[in-house]
């Protein structure tokens, strides 16, 4: 499935580093939507979100591949969807990021996602002080882009192929290094950006109260 997608839209010969595809799901469905359903991602998300806020089914996916060698270590994080991305002009916020690892990332240095634990709460506090409409300006004013909150030390997330990652929308993250040899297996992850039911109508409150949509205070 993923191999056929990459074969249809391959990177340039000899490409090293990140490579992305953004397939959208039409009325006829899509293999990556089938993967979302068969992996039970909606049920996992519903366990984290408050009652009645089960996520809407995604309309697209991100296929993220990192081809070795990619020695770059991220100097800082970013957050997705901070620029206007909706027809009504609002930022492309969502509730949580879900990723399925298609390749093993059991050890650091295999293209693992880097995350900065706890930053979703500190970013939310930063927005609560300045207002939700400060979110789009983060991309223009700060490197990363991420606001100047305390980051702490990053962690490379590890796990076997088939593992599922679930992360808060505001969590600081970035693409990690892939220390494999040239021509080696690329790291492959499929990401889904999930919105809790009704998120579009309360996005300002959701980003300034980062646990608003969540069942547990985690």
Secondary structure, 3 states (H helix, E strand, C coil): CHHHHHHHCCCCCCCCEEEEECCECECCECHHHHHHHHCCHHHHHHHHECCCCCECCCCECEEEEEECCECCCCCCCECCCCCECCCCCCECCCCEEEEEECCCECCCCECCEEEECCHHHHHHHHHHHHCHHHCCCHHHHCCCCCCCCCCCCCEECCECCCCEEEEECCCEEEECCECCCCCCCCEEEEEEEECECCHHHHHHHHHHCCCCCECCCC
